[in-house]
Amino acid sequence: MNPEWIGYIAATLTSASFIPQAVMTIRTRDTRSISRGMYVIYTVGIAFWLVYGIALDSWPMIYANVVTLGLAITILVLKLRYG
Amino acid sequence: MNPEWIGYIAATLTSASFIPQAVMTIRTRDTRSISRGMYVIYTVGIAFWLVYGIALDSWPMIYANVVTLGLAITILVLKLRYG
């Protein structure tokens, strides 16, 4: 299998995975068992992955990290709001 | 900055981010506001990122995804156990 396709499948899965968490958190407004530390560190880390993807000219990484960054920030903002 | 270093910083942050979540979940046994769907999809996705990292011979990606896979599986197992 072409490595780029493996990358696209990986990108789609890890980015999409944050959708059910974001939807669940928006609906329930329950963030008690979600770690704030996780989402702070994760958001900064994804920003670095995005820069790395740009440096490698890897479109699966760029595409994945832009989407994931948006979802991670959404969950982080909800965590900061609802505690 | 050398792209590999950006990758290593990114890898360290996104992998390490799951540590506070895993520690919090192990301690509290509270998984109510964590999405099961997220961790199922995320775990499969990280397995694909690992294969992509191997295909690209990218050590930051390989290193990051082995660690993240272990942490994601830990949180998923706790979610399946505690509901």
Backbone of each chain as nested JSON, in Angstrom:
{
  "chains": [
    {"id": "A", "residues": [
      {"number": 1, "name": "MET", "atoms": {"N": [0.851, -1.209, 0.0], "CA": [0.0, 0.0, 0.0], "C": [0.882, 1.254, 0.0]}},
      {"number": 2, "name": "ASN", "atoms": {"N": [0.511, 2.23, -0.806], "CA": [1.241, 3.498, -0.87], "C": [1.291, 4.149, 0.519]}},
      {"number": 3, "name": "PRO", "atoms": {"N": [2.481, 4.518, 0.995], "CA": [2.582, 5.124, 2.336], "C": [1.679, 6.34, 2.519]}},
      {"number": 4, "name": "GLU", "atoms": {"N": [1.5, 7.133, 1.447], "CA": [0.65, 8.313, 1.579], "C": [-0.78, 7.925, 1.959]}},
      {"number": 5, "name": "TRP", "atoms": {"N": [-1.248, 6.79, 1.423], "CA": [-2.598, 6.327, 1.754], "C": [-2.704, 5.878, 3.206]}},
      {"number": 6, "name": "ILE", "atoms": {"N": [-1.634, 5.229, 3.688], "CA": [-1.613, 4.844, 5.109], "C": [-1.687, 6.106, 5.961]}},
      {"number": 7, "name": "GLY", "atoms": {"N": [-0.952, 7.118, 5.54], "CA": [-0.971, 8.404, 6.241], "C": [-2.344, 9.053, 6.226]}},
      {"number": 8, "name": "TYR", "atoms": {"N": [-3.007, 9.0, 5.074], "CA": [-4.344, 9.597, 4.989], "C": [-5.354, 8.862, 5.866]}},
      {"number": 9, "name": "ILE", "atoms": {"N": [-5.268, 7.515, 5.891], "CA": [-6.162, 6.726, 6.761], "C": [-5.888, 7.096, 8.223]}},
      {"number": 10, "name": "ALA", "atoms": {"N": [-4.602, 7.138, 8.601], "CA": [-4.207, 7.499, 9.965], "C": [-4.722, 8.892, 10.321]}},
      {"number": 11, "name": "ALA", "atoms": {"N": [-4.509, 9.839, 9.406], "CA": [-4.913, 11.226, 9.62], "C": [-6.42, 11.335, 9.829]}},
      {"number": 12, "name": "THR", "atoms": {"N": [-7.164, 10.636, 8.974], "CA": [-8.625, 10.687, 9.053], "C": [-9.108, 10.124, 10.388]}},
      {"number": 13, "name": "LEU", "atoms": {"N": [-8.521, 8.99, 10.808], "CA": [-8.945, 8.344, 12.056], "C": [-8.611, 9.187, 13.284]}},
      {"number": 14, "name": "THR", "atoms": {"N": [-7.366, 9.644, 13.413], "CA": [-6.999, 10.375, 14.639], "C": [-7.679, 11.736, 14.706]}},
      {"number": 15, "name": "SER", "atoms": {"N": [-7.887, 12.371, 13.531], "CA": [-8.614, 13.649, 13.548], "C": [-10.082, 13.416, 13.865]}},
      {"number": 16, "name": "ALA", "atoms": {"N": [-10.68, 12.438, 13.183], "CA": [-12.111, 12.143, 13.361], "C": [-12.42, 11.691, 14.784]}},
      {"number": 17, "name": "SER", "atoms": {"N": [-11.454, 11.07, 15.442], "CA": [-11.695, 10.531, 16.789], "C": [-12.124, 11.619, 17.77]}},
      {"number": 18, "name": "PHE", "atoms": {"N": [-11.667, 12.862, 17.547], "CA": [-12.024, 13.941, 18.466], "C": [-13.449, 14.456, 18.24]}},
      {"number": 19, "name": "ILE", "atoms": {"N": [-14.067, 14.058, 17.111], "CA": [-15.449, 14.488, 16.841], "C": [-16.417, 13.925, 17.889]}},
      {"number": 20, "name": "PRO", "atoms": {"N": [-16.432, 12.569, 18.145], "CA": [-17.373, 12.089, 19.175], "C": [-17.14, 12.717, 20.551]}},
      {"number": 21, "name": "GLN", "atoms": {"N": [-15.865, 12.988, 20.895], "CA": [-15.597, 13.639, 22.194], "C": [-16.134, 15.071, 22.2]}},
      {"number": 22, "name": "ALA", "atoms": {"N": [-15.91, 15.807, 21.112], "CA": [-16.391, 17.196, 21.042], "C": [-17.916, 17.234, 21.089]}},
      {"number": 23, "name": "VAL", "atoms": {"N": [-18.571, 16.354, 20.316], "CA": [-20.036, 16.306, 20.283], "C": [-20.589, 15.957, 21.665]}},
      {"number": 24, "name": "MET", "atoms": {"N": [-19.996, 14.923, 22.298], "CA": [-20.432, 14.486, 23.625], "C": [-20.288, 15.615, 24.648]}},
      {"number": 25, "name": "THR", "atoms": {"N": [-19.157, 16.325, 24.586], "CA": [-18.885, 17.39, 25.554], "C": [-19.803, 18.596, 25.33]}},
      {"number": 26, "name": "ILE", "atoms": {"N": [-20.06, 18.928, 24.05], "CA": [-20.974, 20.039, 23.737], "C": [-22.38, 19.717, 24.246]}},
      {"number": 27, "name": "ARG", "atoms": {"N": [-22.804, 18.455, 24.039], "CA": [-24.158, 18.035, 24.44], "C": [-24.333, 17.961, 25.945]}},
      {"number": 28, "name": "THR", "atoms": {"N": [-23.396, 17.28, 26.613], "CA": [-23.566, 17.003, 28.047], "C": [-23.035, 18.131, 28.934]}},
      {"number": 29, "name": "ARG", "atoms": {"N": [-22.111, 18.941, 28.396], "CA": [-21.404, 19.969, 29.174], "C": [-20.698, 19.367, 30.385]}},
      {"number": 30, "name": "ASP", "atoms": {"N": [-20.478, 18.055, 30.337], "CA": [-19.803, 17.357, 31.428], "C": [-18.344, 17.132, 31.024]}},
      {"number": 31, "name": "THR", "atoms": {"N": [-17.434, 17.767, 31.738], "CA": [-16.005, 17.636, 31.43], "C": [-15.223, 17.145, 32.644]}},
      {"number": 32, "name": "ARG", "atoms": {"N": [-15.954, 16.626, 33.656], "CA": [-15.321, 16.31, 34.929], "C": [-14.181, 15.306, 34.804]}},
      {"number": 33, "name": "SER", "atoms": {"N": [-14.394, 14.245, 34.008], "CA": [-13.351, 13.211, 33.931], "C": [-12.36, 13.441, 32.787]}},
      {"number": 34, "name": "ILE", "atoms": {"N": [-12.468, 14.599, 32.123], "CA": [-11.497, 14.971, 31.081], "C": [-10.364, 15.755, 31.733]}},
      {"number": 35, "name": "SER", "atoms": {"N": [-9.13, 15.391, 31.395], "CA": [-7.961, 16.055, 31.966], "C": [-7.661, 17.369, 31.236]}},
      {"number": 36, "name": "ARG", "atoms": {"N": [-7.652, 18.484, 32.001], "CA": [-7.301, 19.787, 31.427], "C": [-5.849, 19.767, 30.941]}},
      {"number": 37, "name": "GLY", "atoms": {"N": [-4.974, 19.177, 31.776], "CA": [-3.554, 19.079, 31.413], "C": [-3.36, 18.396, 30.075]}},
      {"number": 38, "name": "MET", "atoms": {"N": [-4.121, 17.305, 29.836], "CA": [-4.02, 16.606, 28.559], "C": [-4.279, 17.545, 27.399]}},
      {"number": 39, "name": "TYR", "atoms": {"N": [-5.395, 18.31, 27.464], "CA": [-5.769, 19.138, 26.317], "C": [-4.88, 20.368, 26.148]}},
      {"number": 40, "name": "VAL", "atoms": {"N": [-4.321, 20.875, 27.246], "CA": [-3.353, 21.976, 27.12], "C": [-2.105, 21.477, 26.38]}},
      {"number": 41, "name": "ILE", "atoms": {"N": [-1.542, 20.365, 26.87], "CA": [-0.306, 19.832, 26.277], "C": [-0.561, 19.347, 24.851]}},
      {"number": 42, "name": "TYR", "atoms": {"N": [-1.711, 18.674, 24.643], "CA": [-2.04, 18.124, 23.325], "C": [-2.154, 19.224, 22.27]}},
      {"number": 43, "name": "THR", "atoms": {"N": [-2.832, 20.329, 22.629], "CA": [-3.029, 21.435, 21.687], "C": [-1.692, 22.035, 21.248]}},
      {"number": 44, "name": "VAL", "atoms": {"N": [-0.796, 22.258, 22.215], "CA": [0.536, 22.791, 21.881], "C": [1.295, 21.781, 21.004]}},
      {"number": 45, "name": "GLY", "atoms": {"N": [1.189, 20.501, 21.371], "CA": [1.868, 19.448, 20.605], "C": [1.393, 19.369, 19.166]}},
      {"number": 46, "name": "ILE", "atoms": {"N": [0.077, 19.484, 18.962], "CA": [-0.486, 19.42, 17.598], "C": [0.01, 20.613, 16.767]}},
      {"number": 47, "name": "ALA", "atoms": {"N": [0.18, 21.771, 17.394], "CA": [0.736, 22.93, 16.683], "C": [2.156, 22.603, 16.18]}},
      {"number": 48, "name": "PHE", "atoms": {"N": [2.944, 21.895, 17.013], "CA": [4.284, 21.484, 16.584], "C": [4.228, 20.433, 15.466]}},
      {"number": 49, "name": "TRP", "atoms": {"N": [3.272, 19.482, 15.546], "CA": [3.122, 18.482, 14.474], "C": [2.777, 19.164, 13.149]}},
      {"number": 50, "name": "LEU", "atoms": {"N": [1.972, 20.213, 13.232], "CA": [1.594, 20.956, 12.025], "C": [2.829, 21.577, 11.376]}},
      {"number": 51, "name": "VAL", "atoms": {"N": [3.696, 22.186, 12.195], "CA": [4.933, 22.789, 11.68], "C": [5.84, 21.7, 11.088]}},
      {"number": 52, "name": "TYR", "atoms": {"N": [5.908, 20.547, 11.772], "CA": [6.718, 19.418, 11.28], "C": [6.17, 18.899, 9.943]}},
      {"number": 53, "name": "GLY", "atoms": {"N": [4.864, 18.789, 9.823], "CA": [4.215, 18.354, 8.58], "C": [4.521, 19.306, 7.426]}},
      {"number": 54, "name": "ILE", "atoms": {"N": [4.518, 20.611, 7.722], "CA": [4.85, 21.624, 6.708], "C": [6.321, 21.458, 6.29]}},
      {"number": 55, "name": "ALA", "atoms": {"N": [7.201, 21.234, 7.286], "CA": [8.636, 21.061, 6.999], "C": [8.902, 19.815, 6.145]}},
      {"number": 56, "name": "LEU", "atoms": {"N": [8.107, 18.75, 6.383], "CA": [8.261, 17.498, 5.627], "C": [7.454, 17.499, 4.333]}},
      {"number": 57, "name": "ASP", "atoms": {"N": [6.655, 18.539, 4.131], "CA": [5.754, 18.627, 2.987], "C": [4.831, 17.395, 2.939]}},
      {"number": 58, "name": "SER", "atoms": {"N": [4.385, 16.976, 4.128], "CA": [3.506, 15.809, 4.236], "C": [2.055, 16.268, 4.345]}},
      {"number": 59, "name": "TRP", "atoms": {"N": [1.311, 16.149, 3.225], "CA": [-0.082, 16.609, 3.24], "C": [-0.978, 15.868, 4.222]}},
      {"number": 60, "name": "PRO", "atoms": {"N": [-0.803, 14.529, 4.422], "CA": [-1.636, 13.888, 5.454], "C": [-1.436, 14.536, 6.827]}},
      {"number": 61, "name": "MET", "atoms": {"N": [-0.175, 14.894, 7.143], "CA": [0.1, 15.491, 8.45], "C": [-0.469, 16.905, 8.555]}},
      {"number": 62, "name": "ILE", "atoms": {"N": [-0.344, 17.677, 7.467], "CA": [-0.849, 19.048, 7.489], "C": [-2.375, 19.036, 7.641]}},
      {"number": 63, "name": "TYR", "atoms": {"N": [-3.016, 18.25, 6.79], "CA": [-4.476, 18.119, 6.791], "C": [-4.984, 17.657, 8.162]}},
      {"number": 64, "name": "ALA", "atoms": {"N": [-4.354, 16.605, 8.693], "CA": [-4.788, 16.041, 9.97], "C": [-4.647, 17.045, 11.105]}},
      {"number": 65, "name": "ASN", "atoms": {"N": [-3.531, 17.744, 11.111], "CA": [-3.233, 18.573, 12.273], "C": [-4.022, 19.874, 12.312]}},
      {"number": 66, "name": "VAL", "atoms": {"N": [-4.417, 20.38, 11.145], "CA": [-5.286, 21.557, 11.118], "C": [-6.656, 21.19, 11.722]}},
      {"number": 67, "name": "VAL", "atoms": {"N": [-7.211, 20.056, 11.289], "CA": [-8.519, 19.61, 11.795], "C": [-8.443, 19.287, 13.283]}},
      {"number": 68, "name": "THR", "atoms": {"N": [-7.402, 18.539, 13.672], "CA": [-7.257, 18.132, 15.069], "C": [-7.065, 19.335, 15.989]}},
      {"number": 69, "name": "LEU", "atoms": {"N": [-6.313, 20.322, 15.503], "CA": [-6.086, 21.532, 16.294], "C": [-7.423, 22.216, 16.61]}},
      {"number": 70, "name": "GLY", "atoms": {"N": [-8.291, 22.32, 15.623], "CA": [-9.607, 22.934, 15.832], "C": [-10.44, 22.183, 16.86]}},
      {"number": 71, "name": "LEU", "atoms": {"N": [-10.452, 20.853, 16.758], "CA": [-11.243, 20.026, 17.679], "C": [-10.656, 20.062, 19.095]}},
      {"number": 72, "name": "ALA", "atoms": {"N": [-9.331, 19.986, 19.195], "CA": [-8.678, 19.985, 20.516], "C": [-8.921, 21.319, 21.236]}},
      {"number": 73, "name": "ILE", "atoms": {"N": [-8.849, 22.429, 20.482], "CA": [-9.106, 23.745, 21.08], "C": [-10.554, 23.829, 21.557]}},
      {"number": 74, "name": "THR", "atoms": {"N": [-11.482, 23.283, 20.762], "CA": [-12.899, 23.271, 21.146], "C": [-13.094, 22.557, 22.487]}},
      {"number": 75, "name": "ILE", "atoms": {"N": [-12.523, 21.354, 22.625], "CA": [-12.669, 20.569, 23.857], "C": [-11.978, 21.284, 25.032]}},
      {"number": 76, "name": "LEU", "atoms": {"N": [-10.811, 21.873, 24.767], "CA": [-10.089, 22.612, 25.814], "C": [-10.904, 23.808, 26.316]}},
      {"number": 77, "name": "VAL", "atoms": {"N": [-11.505, 24.556, 25.394], "CA": [-12.32, 25.723, 25.782], "C": [-13.52, 25.27, 26.626]}},
      {"number": 78, "name": "LEU", "atoms": {"N": [-14.156, 24.151, 26.228], "CA": [-15.291, 23.622, 26.997], "C": [-14.843, 23.183, 28.391]}},
      {"number": 79, "name": "LYS", "atoms": {"N": [-13.664, 22.55, 28.475], "CA": [-13.12, 22.117, 29.773], "C": [-12.859, 23.329, 30.664]}},
      {"number": 80, "name": "LEU", "atoms": {"N": [-12.267, 24.382, 30.084], "CA": [-11.968, 25.585, 30.865], "C": [-13.254, 26.279, 31.316]}},
      {"number": 81, "name": "ARG", "atoms": {"N": [-14.295, 26.187, 30.483], "CA": [-15.57, 26.831, 30.834], "C": [-16.342, 26.041, 31.892]}},
      {"number": 82, "name": "TYR", "atoms": {"N": [-16.45, 24.7, 31.687], "CA": [-17.3, 23.877, 32.565], "C": [-16.537, 23.24, 33.738]}},
      {"number": 83, "name": "GLY", "atoms": {"N": [-15.202, 23.224, 33.668], "CA": [-14.374, 22.749, 34.783], "C": [-14.318, 21.251, 34.962]}}
    ]},
    {"id": "B", "residues": [
      {"number": 1, "name": "MET", "atoms": {"N": [15.327, 25.985, 12.704], "CA": [15.394, 24.777, 13.564], "C": [15.284, 23.52, 12.699]}},
      {"number": 2, "name": "ASN", "atoms": {"N": [16.114, 22.522, 13.003], "CA": [16.072, 21.245, 12.289], "C": [14.675, 20.622, 12.39]}},
      {"number": 3, "name": "PRO", "atoms": {"N": [14.069, 20.235, 11.243], "CA": [12.718, 19.652, 11.29], "C": [12.598, 18.449, 12.228]}},
      {"number": 4, "name": "GLU", "atoms": {"N": [13.68, 17.641, 12.315], "CA": [13.605, 16.471, 13.205], "C": [13.378, 16.89, 14.652]}},
      {"number": 5, "name": "TRP", "atoms": {"N": [13.978, 18.032, 15.048], "CA": [13.784, 18.513, 16.41], "C": [12.359, 18.988, 16.642]}},
      {"number": 6, "name": "ILE", "atoms": {"N": [11.775, 19.628, 15.623], "CA": [10.366, 20.038, 15.728], "C": [9.503, 18.792, 15.914]}},
      {"number": 7, "name": "GLY", "atoms": {"N": [9.833, 17.747, 15.158], "CA": [9.115, 16.484, 15.275], "C": [9.247, 15.854, 16.651]}},
      {"number": 8, "name": "TYR", "atoms": {"N": [10.475, 15.901, 17.196], "CA": [10.677, 15.318, 18.526], "C": [9.918, 16.093, 19.608]}},
      {"number": 9, "name": "ILE", "atoms": {"N": [9.893, 17.432, 19.496], "CA": [9.127, 18.242, 20.452], "C": [7.64, 17.89, 20.336]}},
      {"number": 10, "name": "ALA", "atoms": {"N": [7.152, 17.841, 19.098], "CA": [5.743, 17.495, 18.841], "C": [5.413, 16.123, 19.416]}},
      {"number": 11, "name": "ALA", "atoms": {"N": [6.287, 15.161, 19.126], "CA": [6.092, 13.781, 19.576], "C": [6.027, 13.701, 21.098]}},
      {"number": 12, "name": "THR", "atoms": {"N": [6.964, 14.395, 21.736], "CA": [7.031, 14.365, 23.201], "C": [5.761, 14.961, 23.801]}},
      {"number": 13, "name": "LEU", "atoms": {"N": [5.305, 16.092, 23.239], "CA": [4.113, 16.757, 23.776], "C": [2.846, 15.926, 23.578]}},
      {"number": 14, "name": "THR", "atoms": {"N": [2.588, 15.452, 22.349], "CA": [1.323, 14.739, 22.122], "C": [1.303, 13.379, 22.834]}},
      {"number": 15, "name": "SER", "atoms": {"N": [2.467, 12.744, 22.931], "CA": [2.508, 11.478, 23.678], "C": [2.341, 11.747, 25.168]}},
      {"number": 16, "name": "ALA", "atoms": {"N": [3.103, 12.712, 25.684], "CA": [3.069, 13.026, 27.116], "C": [1.69, 13.515, 27.56]}},
      {"number": 17, "name": "SER", "atoms": {"N": [0.951, 14.133, 26.652], "CA": [-0.359, 14.694, 27.008], "C": [-1.308, 13.624, 27.554]}},
      {"number": 18, "name": "PHE", "atoms": {"N": [-1.147, 12.388, 27.099], "CA": [-2.045, 11.321, 27.567], "C": [-1.676, 10.829, 28.971]}},
      {"number": 19, "name": "ILE", "atoms": {"N": [-0.492, 11.216, 29.47], "CA": [-0.098, 10.793, 30.817], "C": [-1.032, 11.395, 31.884]}},
      {"number": 20, "name": "PRO", "atoms": {"N": [-1.261, 12.75, 31.896], "CA": [-2.187, 13.271, 32.927], "C": [-3.593, 12.662, 32.836]}},
      {"number": 21, "name": "GLN", "atoms": {"N": [-4.057, 12.374, 31.607], "CA": [-5.384, 11.744, 31.469], "C": [-5.366, 10.324, 32.034]}},
      {"number": 22, "name": "ALA", "atoms": {"N": [-4.318, 9.564, 31.713], "CA": [-4.225, 8.182, 32.21], "C": [-4.125, 8.165, 33.736]}},
      {"number": 23, "name": "VAL", "atoms": {"N": [-3.282, 9.05, 34.302], "CA": [-3.102, 9.116, 35.761], "C": [-4.418, 9.494, 36.439]}},
      {"number": 24, "name": "MET", "atoms": {"N": [-5.075, 10.525, 35.892], "CA": [-6.355, 10.99, 36.444], "C": [-7.404, 9.878, 36.414]}},
      {"number": 25, "name": "THR", "atoms": {"N": [-7.457, 9.145, 35.306], "CA": [-8.468, 8.091, 35.146], "C": [-8.173, 6.905, 36.053]}},
      {"number": 26, "name": "ILE", "atoms": {"N": [-6.891, 6.547, 36.19], "CA": [-6.508, 5.442, 37.083], "C": [-6.872, 5.799, 38.529]}},
      {"number": 27, "name": "ARG", "atoms": {"N": [-6.596, 7.068, 38.922], "CA": [-6.851, 7.503, 40.298], "C": [-8.336, 7.607, 40.613]}},
      {"number": 28, "name": "THR", "atoms": {"N": [-9.093, 8.285, 39.734], "CA": [-10.496, 8.584, 40.028], "C": [-11.441, 7.456, 39.611]}},
      {"number": 29, "name": "ARG", "atoms": {"N": [-11.01, 6.64, 38.648], "CA": [-11.868, 5.604, 38.042], "C": [-13.134, 6.213, 37.441]}},
      {"number": 30, "name": "ASP", "atoms": {"N": [-13.079, 7.541, 37.204], "CA": [-14.227, 8.242, 36.622], "C": [-13.968, 8.434, 35.133]}},
      {"number": 31, "name": "THR", "atoms": {"N": [-14.777, 7.803, 34.303], "CA": [-14.607, 7.9, 32.855], "C": [-15.887, 8.407, 32.187]}},
      {"number": 32, "name": "ARG", "atoms": {"N": [-16.818, 8.936, 33.001], "CA": [-18.143, 9.275, 32.491], "C": [-18.114, 10.261, 31.325]}},
      {"number": 33, "name": "SER", "atoms": {"N": [-17.288, 11.303, 31.431], "CA": [-17.299, 12.313, 30.372], "C": [-16.25, 12.067, 29.278]}},
      {"number": 34, "name": "ILE", "atoms": {"N": [-15.596, 10.9, 29.348], "CA": [-14.66, 10.508, 28.288], "C": [-15.428, 9.705, 27.239]}},
      {"number": 35, "name": "SER", "atoms": {"N": [-15.207, 10.035, 25.977], "CA": [-15.899, 9.361, 24.878], "C": [-15.224, 8.031, 24.523]}},
      {"number": 36, "name": "ARG", "atoms": {"N": [-16.002, 6.944, 24.601], "CA": [-15.483, 5.629, 24.217], "C": [-15.14, 5.614, 22.731]}},
      {"number": 37, "name": "GLY", "atoms": {"N": [-16.048, 6.204, 21.928], "CA": [-15.83, 6.277, 20.48], "C": [-14.502, 6.931, 20.141]}},
      {"number": 38, "name": "MET", "atoms": {"N": [-14.184, 8.016, 20.872], "CA": [-12.904, 8.694, 20.623], "C": [-11.733, 7.743, 20.793]}},
      {"number": 39, "name": "TYR", "atoms": {"N": [-11.707, 7.005, 21.902], "CA": [-10.538, 6.166, 22.185], "C": [-10.467, 4.916, 21.312]}},
      {"number": 40, "name": "VAL", "atoms": {"N": [-11.622, 4.413, 20.864], "CA": [-11.619, 3.294, 19.913], "C": [-10.996, 3.76, 18.591]}},
      {"number": 41, "name": "ILE", "atoms": {"N": [-11.518, 4.888, 18.052], "CA": [-11.043, 5.392, 16.756], "C": [-9.589, 5.859, 16.866]}},
      {"number": 42, "name": "TYR", "atoms": {"N": [-9.276, 6.531, 17.975], "CA": [-7.921, 7.068, 18.162], "C": [-6.873, 5.952, 18.186]}},
      {"number": 43, "name": "THR", "atoms": {"N": [-7.185, 4.866, 18.921], "CA": [-6.242, 3.743, 19.041], "C": [-5.944, 3.116, 17.682]}},
      {"number": 44, "name": "VAL", "atoms": {"N": [-6.993, 2.902, 16.88], "CA": [-6.801, 2.337, 15.537], "C": [-5.989, 3.322, 14.682]}},
      {"number": 45, "name": "GLY", "atoms": {"N": [-6.32, 4.622, 14.799], "CA": [-5.611, 5.645, 14.033], "C": [-4.126, 5.708, 14.358]}},
      {"number": 46, "name": "ILE", "atoms": {"N": [-3.806, 5.597, 15.654], "CA": [-2.396, 5.652, 16.074], "C": [-1.624, 4.44, 15.529]}},
      {"number": 47, "name": "ALA", "atoms": {"N": [-2.296, 3.294, 15.432], "CA": [-1.659, 2.111, 14.838], "C": [-1.29, 2.403, 13.371]}},
      {"number": 48, "name": "PHE", "atoms": {"N": [-2.181, 3.11, 12.654], "CA": [-1.883, 3.495, 11.265], "C": [-0.752, 4.529, 11.204]}},
      {"number": 49, "name": "TRP", "atoms": {"N": [-0.718, 5.507, 12.135], "CA": [0.381, 6.486, 12.17], "C": [1.717, 5.786, 12.399]}},
      {"number": 50, "name": "LEU", "atoms": {"N": [1.703, 4.736, 13.221], "CA": [2.927, 3.982, 13.498], "C": [3.448, 3.334, 12.217]}},
      {"number": 51, "name": "VAL", "atoms": {"N": [2.529, 2.729, 11.444], "CA": [2.912, 2.1, 10.174], "C": [3.432, 3.164, 9.195]}},
      {"number": 52, "name": "TYR", "atoms": {"N": [2.767, 4.333, 9.178], "CA": [3.193, 5.438, 8.302], "C": [4.58, 5.946, 8.705]}},
      {"number": 53, "name": "GLY", "atoms": {"N": [4.826, 6.069, 10.005], "CA": [6.134, 6.497, 10.512], "C": [7.235, 5.524, 10.114]}},
      {"number": 54, "name": "ILE", "atoms": {"N": [6.919, 4.224, 10.165], "CA": [7.882, 3.191, 9.756], "C": [8.159, 3.324, 8.251]}},
      {"number": 55, "name": "ALA", "atoms": {"N": [7.09, 3.538, 7.452], "CA": [7.224, 3.684, 5.994], "C": [8.079, 4.904, 5.632]}},
      {"number": 56, "name": "LEU", "atoms": {"N": [7.934, 5.986, 6.431], "CA": [8.692, 7.222, 6.171], "C": [10.058, 7.217, 6.852]}},
      {"number": 57, "name": "ASP", "atoms": {"N": [10.312, 6.185, 7.651], "CA": [11.539, 6.099, 8.437], "C": [11.706, 7.338, 9.322]}},
      {"number": 58, "name": "SER", "atoms": {"N": [10.568, 7.789, 9.888], "CA": [10.573, 8.973, 10.74], "C": [10.605, 8.545, 12.197]}},
      {"number": 59, "name": "TRP", "atoms": {"N": [11.786, 8.682, 12.821], "CA": [11.91, 8.231, 14.207], "C": [11.037, 8.991, 15.193]}},
      {"number": 60, "name": "PRO", "atoms": {"N": [10.839, 10.323, 15.018], "CA": [9.901, 10.991, 15.937], "C": [8.51, 10.364, 15.883]}},
      {"number": 61, "name": "MET", "atoms": {"N": [8.051, 9.995, 14.676], "CA": [6.721, 9.417, 14.546], "C": [6.648, 8.018, 15.144]}},
      {"number": 62, "name": "ILE", "atoms": {"N": [7.699, 7.225, 14.922], "CA": [7.711, 5.855, 15.456], "C": [7.707, 5.898, 16.994]}},
      {"number": 63, "name": "TYR", "atoms": {"N": [8.633, 6.68, 17.535], "CA": [8.781, 6.827, 18.985], "C": [7.478, 7.316, 19.618]}},
      {"number": 64, "name": "ALA", "atoms": {"N": [6.898, 8.382, 19.015], "CA": [5.676, 8.975, 19.555], "C": [4.525, 7.98, 19.548]}},
      {"number": 65, "name": "ASN", "atoms": {"N": [4.391, 7.258, 18.45], "CA": [3.19, 6.446, 18.288], "C": [3.21, 5.166, 19.096]}},
      {"number": 66, "name": "VAL", "atoms": {"N": [4.399, 4.644, 19.383], "CA": [4.491, 3.471, 20.27], "C": [4.035, 3.866, 21.681]}},
      {"number": 67, "name": "VAL", "atoms": {"N": [4.541, 5.022, 22.162], "CA": [4.175, 5.482, 23.503], "C": [2.681, 5.827, 23.567]}},
      {"number": 68, "name": "THR", "atoms": {"N": [2.212, 6.573, 22.569], "CA": [0.813, 6.998, 22.561], "C": [-0.133, 5.813, 22.478]}},
      {"number": 69, "name": "LEU", "atoms": {"N": [0.253, 4.801, 21.696], "CA": [-0.575, 3.604, 21.568], "C": [-0.768, 2.945, 22.938]}},
      {"number": 70, "name": "GLY", "atoms": {"N": [0.293, 2.835, 23.71], "CA": [0.209, 2.245, 25.052], "C": [-0.717, 3.029, 25.969]}},
      {"number": 71, "name": "LEU", "atoms": {"N": [-0.588, 4.361, 25.944], "CA": [-1.423, 5.207, 26.812], "C": [-2.886, 5.194, 26.367]}},
      {"number": 72, "name": "ALA", "atoms": {"N": [-3.108, 5.245, 25.055], "CA": [-4.484, 5.252, 24.534], "C": [-5.2, 3.939, 24.864]}},
      {"number": 73, "name": "ILE", "atoms": {"N": [-4.478, 2.823, 24.742], "CA": [-5.065, 1.515, 25.078], "C": [-5.4, 1.464, 26.574]}},
      {"number": 74, "name": "THR", "atoms": {"N": [-4.514, 2.01, 27.407], "CA": [-4.752, 2.046, 28.858], "C": [-6.062, 2.785, 29.174]}},
      {"number": 75, "name": "ILE", "atoms": {"N": [-6.232, 3.987, 28.592], "CA": [-7.431, 4.783, 28.852], "C": [-8.676, 4.084, 28.29]}},
      {"number": 76, "name": "LEU", "atoms": {"N": [-8.541, 3.47, 27.117], "CA": [-9.664, 2.742, 26.503], "C": [-10.111, 1.573, 27.381]}},
      {"number": 77, "name": "VAL", "atoms": {"N": [-9.151, 0.821, 27.904], "CA": [-9.467, -0.331, 28.768], "C": [-10.19, 0.154, 30.031]}},
      {"number": 78, "name": "LEU", "atoms": {"N": [-9.713, 1.277, 30.608], "CA": [-10.352, 1.828, 31.812], "C": [-11.777, 2.29, 31.491]}},
      {"number": 79, "name": "LYS", "atoms": {"N": [-11.962, 2.898, 30.319], "CA": [-13.296, 3.353, 29.89], "C": [-14.24, 2.158, 29.734]}},
      {"number": 80, "name": "LEU", "atoms": {"N": [-13.732, 1.085, 29.117], "CA": [-14.559, -0.108, 28.907], "C": [-14.891, -0.771, 30.248]}},
      {"number": 81, "name": "ARG", "atoms": {"N": [-13.957, -0.676, 31.203], "CA": [-14.188, -1.295, 32.51], "C": [-15.154, -0.474, 33.375]}},
      {"number": 82, "name": "TYR", "atoms": {"N": [-14.921, 0.852, 33.436], "CA": [-15.703, 1.696, 34.344], "C": [-16.925, 2.35, 33.693]}},
      {"number": 83, "name": "GLY", "atoms": {"N": [-16.974, 2.343, 32.371], "CA": [-18.162, 2.83, 31.656], "C": [-18.313, 4.337, 31.575]}}
    ]}
  ]
}
